[in-house]
Amino acid sequence: MSLTERRLSRRIRYRSQIEYFVWNDRKTARTTDISASGLFLATEELLPLGAMLTLRLTVPGSPRPFTVLGRVSRVVLGGKGFDTGLGIRFLDISPDRADLIASFAGAHASA
């Protein structure tokens, strides 16, 4: 099964600076894409597969930032055409927040 077939929801390019926390250690990184089930963080500060982190997100249409628990599902070392960073799967996103991201992704998906 390909990565595209395994995706649970539509993914779009979304570049935004976000905060995330590994335990009490606050960090920032840039997202490159987002879907209702996760996002990609472009960062040189790699974490191991399965590592847990808390993300603070702001998505257009959201009245304020919200937090979501995530798990590292992919580590990318980068290279030609690829950012170094982390694929993050959302673990406890509320249905209304997932719907908000899905609506945003659907409205901004390239045809």
C-alpha positions as CSV (number, residue, x, y, z in Angstrom):
1,M,0.0,0.0,0.0
2,S,1.4,3.4,-1.0
3,L,1.7,6.4,1.3
4,T,-1.1,8.1,-0.6
5,E,-3.4,5.1,-0.2
6,R,-2.7,5.1,3.6
7,R,-3.6,8.8,4.1
8,L,-6.8,9.2,6.0
9,S,-7.7,12.6,4.7
10,R,-6.9,15.2,2.1
11,R,-3.5,16.9,2.6
12,I,-2.7,20.4,1.3
13,R,0.4,22.6,1.4
14,Y,0.2,24.8,4.4
15,R,3.1,26.9,5.6
16,S,2.8,28.2,9.0
17,Q,5.1,28.7,12.0
18,I,3.8,26.7,15.0
19,E,4.8,26.0,18.6
20,Y,5.2,22.5,19.8
21,F,6.2,21.0,23.1
22,V,8.2,17.9,23.9
23,W,7.5,17.5,27.6
24,N,8.1,21.0,28.9
25,D,10.6,21.9,26.2
26,R,9.0,24.6,23.9
27,K,10.1,24.6,20.2
28,T,9.0,26.2,17.0
29,A,8.9,24.8,13.5
30,R,7.3,25.4,10.1
31,T,4.6,23.2,8.7
32,T,4.7,22.3,5.1
33,D,1.4,20.5,4.8
34,I,-1.6,19.6,6.9
35,S,-4.7,17.3,6.9
36,A,-7.3,16.5,9.4
37,S,-5.2,13.5,10.5
38,G,-1.8,15.2,10.8
39,L,0.9,17.5,9.4
40,F,4.6,17.7,8.4
41,L,7.0,19.8,10.5
42,A,10.1,21.0,8.7
43,T,12.7,20.9,11.4
44,E,16.4,19.9,11.9
45,E,15.5,18.9,15.5
46,L,14.5,15.3,14.8
47,L,12.6,13.1,17.3
48,P,12.4,9.3,17.2
49,L,9.5,7.4,15.7
50,G,6.7,7.2,18.2
51,A,7.8,10.3,20.2
52,M,4.8,12.2,21.6
53,L,4.5,16.0,21.3
54,T,1.9,18.6,21.9
55,L,1.2,21.1,19.0
56,R,-0.3,24.5,19.2
57,L,-2.0,25.2,15.9
58,T,-3.7,28.1,14.3
59,V,-5.8,27.3,11.2
60,P,-7.6,29.8,9.1
61,G,-11.2,29.8,10.2
62,S,-10.3,29.0,13.8
63,P,-11.2,31.7,16.3
64,R,-8.0,31.0,18.3
65,P,-5.1,28.6,18.5
66,F,-5.8,25.1,19.8
67,T,-3.6,22.3,21.1
68,V,-3.5,18.7,19.9
69,L,-1.5,15.7,20.9
70,G,0.6,14.1,18.2
71,R,3.0,11.2,17.6
72,V,5.9,11.1,15.2
73,S,4.9,8.7,12.4
74,R,7.7,9.5,10.0
75,V,11.2,10.9,10.1
76,V,12.5,12.4,6.9
77,L,16.2,13.2,6.5
78,G,15.7,15.5,3.6
79,G,17.5,15.7,0.4
80,K,16.8,16.9,-3.1
81,G,13.3,18.3,-3.1
82,F,12.4,17.1,0.4
83,D,12.5,19.0,3.7
84,T,14.1,17.4,6.7
85,G,11.5,17.0,9.4
86,L,8.8,15.0,11.0
87,G,5.5,13.5,9.9
88,I,3.1,13.9,12.8
89,R,-0.2,12.0,13.3
90,F,-2.8,13.7,15.4
91,L,-3.9,11.5,18.3
92,D,-6.6,13.3,20.2
93,I,-8.0,16.0,17.8
94,S,-11.6,16.8,18.5
95,P,-14.1,16.2,15.7
96,D,-14.9,19.9,15.4
97,R,-11.1,20.7,15.0
98,A,-10.6,17.9,12.5
99,D,-13.7,19.1,10.5
100,L,-12.3,22.6,10.5
101,I,-9.0,21.4,9.1
102,A,-10.7,19.1,6.6
103,S,-12.9,22.1,5.4
104,F,-9.9,24.3,5.1
105,A,-8.0,21.6,3.1
106,G,-11.0,20.9,0.9
107,A,-11.4,24.6,0.1
108,H,-7.7,25.0,-0.7
109,A,-6.9,21.7,-2.5
110,S,-5.5,22.1,-6.0
111,A,-7.7,20.8,-8.7
